[in-house]
């Protein structure tokens, strides 16, 4: 079975959870027998792990015919596309795209990020997708997140094979209900054309059904998973000091500091805890458009002496932060899935999540509160810092629970949906 | 001839209210009055009142034939007194028919038998006093909270002067033995043990209205046939259940009360009779000792104490609570003692269970086990501070010698009382003799 996937991010160069999820999902799916995955990325760096799938760099696919030599191709593309594939793609150019700015290979350049001219980039992406869809052979199309829905729709119209779209987030989550009509339009269009909609949680599925008016029979909850930590990282997080050893406890928030993640509730809860305790510190790692507002809020509450902003973290720093944390809090206002609690639990950090988070549907060994219920959140933070048994129980059992959530199982379930769509 | 021993537990816990850590030190009232009133009134209306009426009717119709036993926890007596006094009235009426024995249990329905012996003895005495005041009878048979039993508990119960004890006929301690005999405690051979037949008991309390059960619908004649057809030498059938099995677990619409009302007649037809636990302890001879090293209970498939002490959170809460038991016992602050009774209830620990299958279990006002633990620990935190503030300069290590002195003095007083009584008796005897002697010569003279 050949799957053509459209995605926007892929590790190691990622901006958010979408990249991590795309990696896990494709790798889990590749464990299925007879599965060939072709993954289209706007701008891969060339150092992606291609052992289990084939990556098509969309910024190396020609849309304008140029007579170029083999050497030119390898020079200009940095070796990311082979000349045979390039020439074969070039034969599939289907219209005159000279009005678009292209480079000397006849390719459109992508930023691969979320730039200001995002709509233009999305449009260009679907133009390139037209070439790819004509050149490739595939049985199913799988598009990740709204940026790639137009490409998915176009590929479906060209090839007539079933379209699966994967809803990693909706604009309702990102905007707390004040949707951007253009984004909503793209999302709804994608869903209307899809044969199967995979949502990362039941919560998202309900949004898709109720806000995008989709047929519940074609919407399925497909929860994310995590990969076990690499040995090196596991060793690092295993150096965590025991509950009794640590006189001072650290409570961590880690993520983009934006409206969706509910950082102000974390600050409010911190205020309640700091007033009543002497040995608890708070740490808000990450960056985002609400960061300055949060720093101001913390100062206004008069808790700056115990509330810290270490800034954006990536790579090992994230795991170091987990290792040194005693409680992880994710107070998201609306979280389609939210993979970071699972990562915290892998590092044996007891976790508090909001009930409005999709991952809560598959996690039991963590504390759930409503995001707005700062009293309950503060109470849970205090209990985890104060009562050793609760801390140890969630630490050990949380790790055990998260170890059973694997991408291979997700791959199996996705495969069964493919089979059903293809009538196998 | 077979004998049925029918026993009902009447217990409702006192619900704790939502108590945040910032309430510690400022708010010393821990109870959810609304939920307490709501739940006790609901249970009384749906279960206790109709069930007790049915039992009274059965007792009056089968005067001297039908017998049963009931135990009440102190907390539930208090709840009933406040919110549903008519239930107490019915209980008194039932006891006055002479068919119903009151069995003793710990006042708080707690785990003191596993945590602190003095606390356990104190609360059993407390309940006996309460029951005596209400019904005018002194219990002679004991049942621990949730039928928790071990050899050690048996010894304590015997030392408190009880003749018999009710507990679970757990498979793992019985092995090939049958619960249909009277046994005795391994550590105190004079304490008789009545073991519950869990299959026959749960046929009524859990399965009666379950239409997926192969024996559904259960009728009194069929049920009595099962009992009558038991092997010849198995003479005792102990049916123990919660009173709210009649009306709550098995809704009244399942006609469970009609089933019960038909039982005495069907029993009589088959030559099966009823007896109260104390009658059984008096009349029957135990066939042997039962050894129970690890505590058993009547809950869950394992029939052990894992529903209350199965995970580390429950264990921490349990240890914290009983770490101050000695201090509480030496105080005489009425409010502290009352809180002590309410906080010990097993339900508080059950709500923290994370056992497999407990995910959707009833948790009172809580959503999850963690929620229950956090709330309880916050309350205990406040309570412990209050208790410690009572004797702030006294270390825990200093208390136990003091407790020892008090206990020794008490023992000595008791011994002396006994001695005085004995001496007085002999004195009277001697007086009587001397009188007789004095009158004899007179008689001779005459």
Interface residues (C-beta under 8 A of the other chain):
Chain A: X272 X275 X276 X364 X367 X368 X375 X376 X378 X379 X380 X382 X383 X386 X387 X388 X389 X390 X392 X393 X394 X397
Chain B: X20 X21 X22 X311 X312 X313 X315 X316 X317 X354 X359 X367 X368 X370 X371 X373 X374 X375 X377 X378
